[in-house]
Amino acid sequence: MKTCTALIKRNTKLFFKDKGMFFSSLITPAILLVLYATFLGKVYRTSFTTALPDVLKISDNLLDGCVGGQLISSILAVSCVTVAFCSNMLMVQDKANGCIKDFKTAPVKSSTLAMSYYFASLLSTLIICLTATGVCLAYLAVVGWYLTIADVALMLSDILLLGLFGTALSSIIHFFLSSQGQISAVGTIVSSGYGFICGAYMPISQFSEGLQKVISFLPGTYGTSLIRNHAMRGVFAEMEKQGIPSAVVAKVQDSIDCNLYFFGNKVELPVMYIILGGTVVALITAYIFMNKFKSK
């Protein structure tokens, strides 16, 4: 246990000291902010207004709260995974520069070494993502705050679960990498592509029907929907208080992926938790067995 703790501290300190890895982990939140400033904000506003009948009007403050909730849920959903890939690069760098050989010659179990990388990456990911959450909540307080303490607590639990998912997924993929070039290639693919397939950059409802069915098999999609539901629950409750019919609110929820459907059947929030949690357990189990098999 002491050895694992010492390795976790070592890996965490190295991540925050390495400016390249640290700043690369901040690229995705920065890209999303730039996208929002250029055109995502307009796209989000359009998706809301088109989902509402012409005879219904909502206040600008409520509309800003809607757009802000969708924005921060997109940022946090993507960051939990992309930051995990960046913080877990240390595992590959140790292979590339030969540090892993020193660990293997020392009396350190391969399982201890593997889990130290996992927990150090998870810790670094959560530090950055929780800091980003604070910034996002501050932004939401300025443009339109409709959250309760329970909503914030549920958002934090979603971030923890997505952090576990992102770290487990990156651990398995990085297990097969051994060079700086491979790190760069994987990082670029994940940073540019994950936001689209999880429904953060563009609502899944705007994709073709066939692509929607394919994306419905991806667990990250449900993680995005969980954060979005909790970030915008207060907004939808306020809409109903202002007299907007429940059917119209449900249509808005469908348009921004708060409601997800698996082959026509609505996926409820508890089922989303089961899907994402089960995926985390499966990925961690696979990661453990991969390291045990390699050791043997």
N, C-alpha and C positions, 0 to 999 in steps of 0.2 A: 504493500500500500504506500509506504514512504517513497519507494522508487517511482511508482506511477505519479504520485503527487509532485515529486521533484521534476519529472519529465514534463508534466503539464505546465508547471511554472516556467520551465525552460522554453517550451514551445510557444507559450503565450507571450513571453517577453520578446522572443525573437520576432514574432509576427509584428508587434507594435514598434519594434526598433527598425525593422526593414521597411523603409519608406516606399519602396516599390510595391510590395504586397499590400501595405496599409492603404496607400492612395488608390491602388487599382480596385480595392474593395469598395471605395466610395464612388466609383465611376457610374454604376447603375442608378443610385439615387440622384446624382447630378444630371445624368441623361434624362431621367424622367422629369426633373424640374425644368430642364430646358425645353423638352417636348411640350410640357404643359404651358410654358410661357409663350411658345410659338403657335401651336395649333391644338393640342390635346384638350385644353380648356374649352375651346370652341366646339370641338367634337362632343365632349361630355354635355355641354349645355344643349346642343342640338338634339342629342339622344333623349334628354329629359323633355324638352319642349315638344318634340314630335310625338312622344308617347302620351302627351296630355291632349285631350280634346280642345278645340279652339275656344270653346265657351268657358273653359276653366283657366284661371290665372292664379299664379302663386307669387308671393312676395319675392323681391330680389334677395333678401337675406336668406330665405328658405332655399331659393335656387342656388345661392352661393354655398350654403351648407350641403346641398346635394352634390354639387360639383366637387367641393372640398373633400367630402367623405369618400367619393369615388377615387379622387386623386391620391389621398393618403393610403387607402387600401391597396392601390396599385403599387405605390412605392414600397410599402412594407412587405407585400406578398412576394415581389420580385427580389427585394434586397435580402430577405431571409435565406434565399437559395444562392444567389450570386455571391454574396459576401462569404457564405460557407465555402464555396469553391475557391475563393481567393485565400481565405485563412487556412485552408487545408493544403495550400501549395507547398507548405514547409515539408510535408511528408515526401513530396517528389524532389524538392531541392536537396534534402538529406541524401536521397539516392544519387542525385546528379553529382554532388560534390564529395561523395564518399563517406559522409558522416554515419550513414547507416551501418557501414562495416565496423566502425568503432563500437557502436551499440551492440552489434551481434557478437563481438569478441568479449564484451563485458558480460557479467552474470545477470543479464536482463532477459526475461522471457519475451518471446515474440508477441504473445498475447498482451503483456503489459505495455510493450512498446506501441502496439497497434491502438490500444484503447487510450493511451496517453495522447496520441495524435487526434483521436476522435474528440475527447473531452476538451482538449486545448482549443481545437477548432470551434467546437460548440460554444465555449466560453467567449472566445474572441468575437464570434458571430453575434452572440446575444448582447455583448457590450455595445457593438456598433449599431445593431438594430434597435436596441432600447433607447440609445441616444437619438437615433433617427425618429423613433416614436415620440420622444419628447418634443422634438422640433415640429413634427407633423401635428401634434395636439395643440401646440402653441399657434400654429398657422390656422387650425380649425377654430380656435377660440377667437381669432380675429375676424375670420370671414363668416362664421356661423356655427355656434356651438349648440348641439342638440343631444349630447351624450350624457349618460348617467354614469355613476361610479361602477355599476355592474357592467355596462358596455365597455368601459375602459379595461376592467379586470378580464373580461372575456377576450378582448383584443390582445391583451398581454399573454393570455393562455394560447391564443392562436399563433402568436409570434414564437412562443416557446416550441409549440408542436411543429411549426414550419421550420424552425431552426434545427430541430432534431432530424426532420426529414431531409433538409438540404445538406446537413453534415454527413448523414448516413449515405446519401446518394453520391456526394463528392468523394467520400472515403472509398467507396467501391470503384468508382471511375479512376481515381488517382492511384489506386492499387496497381493498375496496369501501366502507369506512366513512369518514365525514368529520365526525362530530359527537359531542358528549359523550353525547347521548341514545342514539345507536346503540351506543356503547361499553357503556353501562349495560345495554341490552337484551340484547346478545350475551353479556356477562359473566354476567348472571343466568341465561340459558338454559343456557350451558355448565356453570356451577357446579352448577345444580340437576339437569340432565339427564344429563350425561356419566357420572356414577357408576353410573346405572342401566343404560345401554346397554352399558357395558364390563364389567358383571358385578362391580363393586366393592361396591355397596351390598347387592345380593341375587344369589345364585348364578344363573347363566343356566339351570341345570338345573331351577329352580323355576318358570320361565316356561312358557307354552304352547308346544307343538311348533312352531307356525307362527312365533311370535316368536323362538324359538331359531334357526330357519333364517335369519330376517332378520338377527339379530345376528351370526350366523356370517360374514356378509360384511363386518363392520366390523373394520378392522385393530386398533383399540384394544382389542378383546376379547382378542386374542392377546398384546398387551403385558401386560395384567393377568394372564393365565395364566402368562406367563413369570416374572414376579416372584413369583407365588404358588408356582410349582413350586420355585423356588430358595429361597424363604423357608421352605418346609415340607419340603424333601427330607429333612433330618435327622430330622424328626418321623416321617415315614413309615418311614424306616430303623429307627428305634427301635421302632416298632410291630411290625415283623417280628421284631426281636430278642426282643421280649417274647412271641412266639409267636402273634401275630395272623396268620391266613392271608393270603396275598397277594391272594386274591380279595376279601376283606373290605376290605383296604387300597385296592384298586382301586375298590371301590364308594364308599369315602370320597372318593377323588380325583375320582370322577365327580360326587359331590354338591356339591363346592366349586369345580368348574371347573378343577382341575389337569389333568384330561383333557377336551379339547374335541373335538367331533365335527362334521364338515362333511357333512351329508346321510348320517349313519350311519357315516362313515369317520373314524377317529381321526386327529387332526392331531398329528404328532410335533413335538418342540421345534425341531429344525432347520428344519422347514417354517414354524413360527411366526416364527422369525428372518427367514426369506426373505420372508414376507408383510409383516412390519413394516418391514424394511429396504427392500424394493422400494417400499413405499408412501412412505417418506421420500424416496427418490430421485425418485419420480414427482412428489411435491408440491413439492420444491425446484426441479425442472426447470420445472414449471408456473409457479412464482413468478417464476423468472428470465425466462421468456418473456413473462409478463404485464407485467413492468416494461419489457422491451425494446419490446414492442408499444405500450405507453402512451407511451414516450419518442418513438417514431417518429411 
